[in-house]
C-alpha cells in the first residue's frame, strides 16, 4: 500500500504541480497586465455599455459554453450595436453593425492592428502575413493576393479536379466524417497552390502532412511546454516542419537554378520577392508564411464544404436544382470525359448561391480580433488603447434587417448582391482573406463531382454543432457515399 501511495504521489507531483504552477503564473501575468492597463485615460467619453464579467476570466466561460448566436445576440439585444466584455484575459469592445465593421476594417483600419495570442504566433511563425500591419503586410499581401488571383488559380483547375475525384473515390462505399475528408482535400490543394506540381515525395510531402496535422491538433490547446501535451507536441512538429521547408527551399534554389523553369506558384513568388531596399525574405520568413497560408486555407474551407453538404442534404429540392445545373456541364464535357474549364466554373450561378448562403448561415468566422493602437471614439463611446475590438460577422449575417427570416436557408437572398458590409464571410479591408477565389473554386469543383457521380446521406443527427475551433456539425458530419454506377449495392 505504501509503495502505491508513493507512486501516486510521484505522478501527482510530476504532472499536476507543474500544471498548477503554469496556471498560477498565467493568472499573475494577466493581473500584472491588467494593472498596467489601468493607467489613467481621458474621461471625456463613456466606455461602451455591458458587463466585464468575473475578475480575470471575464465572460470567457459564457462564450465557450454557449452557442455563439446566443452569446452575441443576447448582448446586442441588451446593449445595442456596441458593448463591452472581457474575454481571454482582455477587455473587449464588441461591434455588431455593418457600419462598425467598415469603421474597424476599412475606413479606420490604421487605428486597429491584428492581434493573436503569442502561443499561436509561435506555432505558425511570427513572420506570417496575418500577424502583421504596415508596409511588411502590405507588400507581402500583394504578392500572396497575386498568386491566388482568379488569373493564377485557374491553372489549378485540373489539379483540383483530380484531387476532388480522388477524395470521392476513396470515400465511395464508406461512412466518413465529412470535415476530416475535406481537411485532407484542402491540405492537398494548399500544397498544390504553394509548391505547384513540383513537391514530390522525396522532398517530404508525407512527413510534412503528418507534422502539420500534429501542429493543427495542438493549435487551440492549453499552451504549456510539459512533455506529452498537445501544445508541446505541436511545437516539436513545428520545428520539424521548419526543417522540411528549409530543405525544399534549398532544393529549389540549387537543383532548379533559381526557379527559372517553374510556374509562378506561391513558393517561387516568396523566394523571388524583394523589398524597396532589395532585401529578400529569409528562409524562416518563407516558412512562416507557407505555414500561415496552409493554416488559413485549410480549416475554413473544410468547414464551409461540410456545411454545404449538410444544407444540400437538408434541402432536397435545392440539391436537385444543383444537380440539374451540374449535369448540364457534365454532359457538355462528354459525360465527364473532359476536365472542367474555368468558364464553366464561372457559369455555375445557382451552385454559387448555395455556397454563399451556406457561408452566411454557418458564419464560420464568427468574429475577428483587432487591437486599438490609440484611444478611439465610435458613436459617442471611447474604446481605450489596448482594448480588443471584435466586429461580429455572425450577428451581421443573422440580422433580420439585412436578411429577413435569417435562420432559414434561402439561396434567393443572393439573386442580387447584398447591401454593402452586410456579408463578410472572408472579412473586409486590408486583412480580408486573399484566398477567397481559390476557396470558392475548390467548393464548386467538388460539388460538381459529388452531385454528378455520387449519392450521399448524412448518418445520425446533424442538428448539433461543435467547435474545432470553427463551427462544424457534430462528429464532423458523418456521411455515407456511394457512386451512381453501383447505387443499388451502395444502399445495401
N, C-alpha and C positions, 0 to 999 in steps of 0.2 A: 504493500500500500504506500509506504514511504517513497519508494522509487517512482511509483506512478505520479504521486503528488509533485515530486521533484521534476519529473519530465514535463508535467503540465505547467509548472512554474517557469521552466526554461522557455517553453513555447510562448507563454504569455509575455514574458519579458522581451523575447527576441522579435516579436511581431507587434503586439498591441501597444507596448510602451513607446517604441519609435513612432508608431502611427499617432498616438495621443500627443507626443511631443510635436509632430508636424502640425496637427490641428491647432494646438495651443499657439504655436509660433505664427501660423497664418492669422489667427484671431488678433494676436498682438500687433502684427504688421498692419492689419486693417484698422485697428484702433489708432495707431500712430498716424496712418494716412488720413484717417478721419479727423484727427486733431489738427493736422496740417491744413486741411481744407476749411477749418473753422476760422480762418483769418477774416478780419472784418471786410465786408463787401458793401458797396453802396446800397443804401436802403431806399433809393428813390422809387423803385417799383417793387410790388409784392412778388413773392415766389408763386408759381402755379398752385392751384388748389390740389388737395389729395392727401394721402397718408404715406408716411415713411415706414410704416410697419414696426417690427420689433427692432431693438438695438442690434447693430451689426448685421443680422441676417435680413432685416427689412421684410420685404414681401416675396423673397425668393422661393420659399416653400409653397406659397399660394400659386406662384407662376407655374411651378413644375408639378403641382398636384391637381391642377385643373386643366380642362380643355382651354386652349388659348382663346377661343371665341368667348368663353365665359369670363376669363380673367380680364381681357382687354375691354370687352363690351360693357361689363358692369361698371368699370371705372369711367368709361366715356359717358355712359348714361348719367352717372352721378356727378361728374365734374365738367363735362364738356370736352371740346376737341383737344385741350391741353391740360395735363395734370402731372403731378409729381409722384414718385415712388422711390423705393430703394431696393436695388436688385444686384445680386452677386458682389455685394460689398461696396456698391457705388450709388450715390444719389442720381436719379434719372428724371428726365422730362419726357413724357410720352405725348406724341403728337398724332392726331387721328383725322387729318383732313388733307385733301389734295393740295390746298394752298400751303399747308405746313410742310408737306413732303417736298414740294418745289422749293420752298424757302431754304430748307436744310440741304437738299441735294443738288440744287441748281443755282438759284439766284444769289444765295449767301453761303455757298459751299466753302468759301475761303475761311469762314468762321468756324467750321467744323471739320475735324480730321477723323480718319478711320481709327478705330480702336479695337483691339483684341487682347484677351488675356496673354500675359507673357509666356505662359506654359504652351499656348497654341503656336505662338511665334517660333518657339524653339523647335517644335515638331515640324512645321512647314519649312521654316527658314526665314530669318529676319529680312532678307532682301526680296522676298516675294512681293509681287506687284501690289496686291491689295492691302498690304500693311503700310503703304506709303502715301504721301501727299506732297505736291510740289513738282519741281522740274523732273526729278528722277521718275516719279509716277507718270507724268505727262508724256515724257519721251518713250518710256517703256510701253505704256498703254497703246501709243500709236503703232508701235511695232507689233504687239500682240493682236491688236484690232485688225491690222492689215493682213496678218497671217490667217485670221479667222473670218475675213470678209466673205460675202457671197461669191465674189470672183475667185477667191482662194479655195473655199470649201467645196465648190462644185467639182473640182478634180478628185475629191474623195468619194464621190458617189459610188463608183464601182467597189471600192474597199468597204464602205458602209453597207452596201448591198450584200456583199459576200459575208460580212460579219453577222448581219441580221439573219441571213439564211442559215448560217452555221449554228447560231443560237437556237433558232426554232427547230432545226433538225435534231440537235442534241436533246431538246425538250420533248420531242414527239413521243407520245405514249407514256409519259411520266407526269407526276404531280410535283411541281417545284414552286417554291416561294418566288413570285414574280420579281420582287425587289432584288433578291440575290442574283437572279439571272440577268437583270438589267444592269446591276453594278458591274458584273463581268463584261457585259457588252460595252458599257460606257468606258470601262478601262481600256478595252481593246481599241476602241475608236479614238480615245485620248492618245494612246501610243502611236496610232497612225498619224494623227494630227501633228504630234510633236516630232516624231522621228521619220515620218514617211514610210516608204516601203523598205527602208534600209536597216531596220532594227531586228537583226536576226538573232537566233538563239545563242550563238556563241558570244554575243555581246551582253547576255544576262537578262533576257526578257522574262524567263520563268522566275529567276531569282528576284528580279525587280517586282514582279507581281506578288510573290509571296511576302516580301518585306513591306510592300506598300499596304497590303491588307492588314498586316500586324500594326502598322502605324495608324491606319484608319480606325482600327478597333480601339486603340488607346487614346484617340484624339479627344474624346469627351469624358475620359475617365478622370478620377481624382489625381491631381498632379503631385506625385511623390516619387522619389528615387529608390524606394525599397525594392530590392531584387525580387523578381517574380510578379510584380504588379503590372497591370495593363500599361500604365504610363511608362514604367521602366523598360518594358519590352518594346514599346513604341519608340522610345529614344534610341535604344540599341538598333532597331530596324532602320531608323532614320540615318544613323551613321553608316550602316551597310549600303543604303540607297545612295548616299553621297559618294561612296567608293565606286559603285556601279556606274553612276553617271559621269564621274571623272574619267573612267576608262572609256566610256562611249565617246566623250568629247575628244579624248586623246586619239582614239581610233580614227575618228573622222578627220582630225587635223593631219595625222601622219599618213594614213593609208590613202586618203582621197584628196590629198593636196589642197587643203583649204576649201573643200566642198564645191569645187568648180563644176563637177558633174552631177550635182544634186539639184533636185527641185527645191523650191523655196518652202521647206517645212519650217516649223517654229524653231527647231534647234539651230538650223542654219542661220535664221534671222537673228537669233540671240548671239550666235558666235560672230556674226559679221557686224553687229551693232557697234557704233562709236558715238560718244557724246560730242558736245561742241568743242572740247579740247582734244579730241582724238582718242580718248581713253576707252578701252573696251571693257566688257563685263568680265569679272573673274570667274573661274570655274565654280566657285561657291555661289556666286550670284546667279549663274546659269542654272545650277542645280536647284536653288531655292525657287526659281521661277518655273522650272519644269514641274516640280512637286506641287507648287501652288496652282498651276493650270490643271493638273490631274485632279487635285482635290476639289477645285471649284466646279469642274465639269461633271464629276462622277455622281455623287450622291443626289444632286439636284435633278439631273436628267433622269437618273434611275427612279427617283421618287415620282417625277412627272409622268413617266411612262407607266408606272404602276397604277397611278390614279386614272390615266386614260383607259387602261384595260378594265379597271373597276367600273368606270362610268359607262363604257360601251356594254359591258355585261349587264349593268343595271337598267339600260335603256335599249331594248331590242329593236325598236323602230329606228333609232339613230344608228345602231350597228348595221342594220340592213341598208340604210341610206349610204353609209360609209362604204359598205361592201360594194354597192352598185357603182359608186364613183370609182373605186379602185379596180373593179373588174373591167371597166371600160378602158383603163390604162393597161391593164394586164393583157387584154385581147389585142390592143394596138401593138403590144410588144410580142406578138406571136405566142400568146399563152405563157408568157414568162420566159421565152427562149432568148430574149434580148434584155440587157440591163436597163434599168430606169435611166431617164435623161433629166437634166436639170430643168428644162422647160416643163416637163411633166410634173415634177415636184412642185413647181410654181402654180400649176393648174388645179391642185387638189384643194379647192376652196372650202368645201364642206368639212373635209378632214381637218383642215387648218382651224376652222371654227371650233371643232371638237377639242382640239389641243388648247386653244385659247380659253375656252370655258372651263376645261379641266384645271388649267393653271389658276384661274380666278377662284374656282370653288375650293381647291386644295390649299391655295396660298402657301406654297411650300416654304417660301421665305416670309415668315410672319412679320418680321420687322428687321431693321438693320440698326447697328450701333454706330453712333458718331460721338465725338467729344468736343465740347465747346472750347475753343482756344482763347476766348475772351468772354467777358460778360456780354450777353446777347439779350436784346429786347424783342419780344414777339407778342403782339396783340395785348400790350399793356402789362405783360409779365416779364420777370427777369429770370433768365437762365444763367446761373453763375458759371464762371470759367471753371473747367474741370468736370462739370456735370456731364453725364452720358445723355445723349439725346436719341430717342427712338421713334422714327417715323413708322407708324403702324400700318403696313401694307394690308394685312388681313382685315383690319377694321374698314379701310377704304374699299376693298374689294367686296365686302359684305354689307355695305351701307345701302339701304333701300332707296335712298335719294338718288344714287347713281345706277344701281342695279335692282330694279323692282323685284320683289319676292326673291331675295338674294340666295336663299338656300335651295332654290330649285335649279336643276341643271337645264339650262336653256341656251342652245347654241345660237338662236336668233339674235341674242344680245350683240353678236359680233357681225351682223349683217352690215352694220356701219361702224366706223371707228368710235371707241368710247370717248367720253369727254376727257379733255386733257388732264393728265396726272391722276386719273381715277383707276388706271390699270397699269400696275407696276411689277409684273412678275419677274422682270430682270433688273429692277431698280431704276434709277434715273441719274442723269448728270454724269460727271467725270468718273464716277466709280460704278456705273452700270455695267452689267455683265457683257464683256466683249465677245463672248461665245454664243450669244443667243441664236444666231443664224444656224450655227452648227447643231445646237441642241434641237431646234425645230426640224432641221433636215433629217437628223437621226430618227426622230419620232415619226415623221412622215414615211420614211423608208421602211421602218419596222412595221408600222401599221399596215402598209401596203402588202407586205409578205404575210402578215398574220391573217388578215381577213380574206385574202385571195386563195391561200393554200391550206389553211388550218381552221379548225373549230376549237372552241375553248369553253370551259366552265369553271367558275370560282368554286372552290371546295370549302365548305364551312361558312360561318358568318363573316361578313365583310363590313359590318357596321361600326366596329370599334377601331380606334386609332392608337398607334404607338409612335414614339419619337426616337429617332436614331441617328442624328438629332432631328432630322427633318420628319414631318408627319408622313406616315405610311399606314395603310390598313394593317390591322393586327396580323402578326405572324408573316408579314411581308406579302400578303395576298396569295395564298396557295392556289394554283391554277392547274387543272388537268388539260392537256393539249393533245390533239390528235390531227393527223393530216386528213384532208378531204379524200385523198386517194384510198385510204383504208378506214374511212369514217365508221363503218359498222363495227369493225374489230376494235376500234379505239373506245367505243362505248361499252364494250363488254367488260 
